[in-house]
Amino acid sequence: MNVIQPNCRVQFTAQDIDFILNVLRPKVGAADALVQLLADEESRDLVLDDEDLLRAVLENRNCLRISVHFYFYILVRQVFRRSDILERGVADYVAEVLAEFSRLERTECRVKGQPQPLEYFFEMLGALQTVDDTTRFHIRAHIGNWSLFLSGIFPDHIRLRAEMHGAPDLKYYEELGRSNYRVASDHRLARKYDLEGIFTTLAERFKTTRLALNDLGERLLTLGDVEPPVNALLKKTFEAGG
């Protein structure tokens, strides 16, 4: 498992820049001036907060030619701001989680020495007792990310399964995500990857973050060659052992 890091903003493509230029040029004027703003980290972040970008993404979503990193960052940043989650690093991290988990294989929890990925939370929690310290950190982070992703993007399916089949409810996912982010935030690797503050925020504000993502869930699209679509994720998650 790779460590997910808040780096959506450094993975924007030329098409992303063209999109920004086309949307904001009437406001800023010369394209060269806007490119210079995007080259500076601080001014770039202010440009990305412009709600015209969000509006353009939503209004043109059937014909977008932008990267998943740009797409998810714009959406997550805006819904987080409305929920008073103002740290850009947190929005960037969660956007990267969504970008990673938009591919089926990236949702898998694979542990060295085990031929099959761990599909159930109880398997992941059980593995914590036998793996090495580094792998334990990876599993904790994955549980936090997976809990946030499922409860944030698919809350209705969790509620339905809880009501119909006695499956874990949203409170279970919230506590699971909160507790694992909290433990992961204290790990030496969290400090190494500069994730300590992000994990702490996600642990302390897990429900707020989850609710913000609920507002985002209906807007998620399959962009370009990103697979699988939401239906495939649902099948994998809730029929094959999420």
Salt bridges, closest charged atoms under 4 A:
ASP45 OD2 - ARG9 NH1 3.05
ASP45 OD1 - ARG44 NH2 3.10
ASP49 OD1 - ARG77 NE 2.77
ASP49 OD2 - ARG88 NH2 2.68
ASP50 OD2 - LYS27 NZ 2.91
GLU51 OE1 - ARG82 NH2 3.80
ASP52 OD2 - LYS27 NZ 2.94
ASP52 OD1 - ARG55 NH1 2.46
ASP92 OD2 - ARG9 NE 2.60
GLU96 OE1 - HIS69 ND1 3.11
GLU100 OE2 - ARG106 NH1 2.92
GLU108 OE1 - ARG110 NE 2.95
ASP133 OD1 - ARG136 NH1 3.59
ASP133 OD2 - HIS187 NE2 2.96
ASP133 OD2 - ARG188 NE 3.30
ASP156 OD1 - ARG159 NH1 2.81
GLU174 OE2 - ARG210 NH2 2.40
GLU175 OE1 - ARG178 NH1 2.73
